[in-house]
């Protein structure tokens, strides 16, 4: 389900996925197929990791990579979950052919 709720979306971002919801900053973003596909990839990642483990590993990977990069944005862009979503967001068929735990390939 997609909701417009700008107060949940962090500053500097236009969308966030918190299973089972996709939150967008503005209503017009519902038409952005690339963004929606990106967020749906995150939904699949969350399901595969039983939701709670997704957030645990996302946070752990963020902390480890932040010590490496010392920059929050660079850290974010280098997370395996984000790399998978960004690299495949243009492919609207990606989720149909995606392998289980595909994010591991982007570590």
C-alpha angles and dihedrals in degrees: 000000000000122000133181107226114143093185094066095048109087119242111273094027132091100203144017133189120219106171122286094010137068112207119200129192096226137020095241090063089074086078093054101103093185093054093045091049090049091053093045088056087057090050090056091048090051093050092049091053094044090250099267093062090050091060092043094052093040090055094043093049090047092054094047094047093043089061087052099045101026089209124096096212095047089047091052093049091051098052112117092233092052094043091055092048096046095044093050104032093102092056105083090187094053096102091053092058100029116125122230112275091005090160089076089073088064098054 
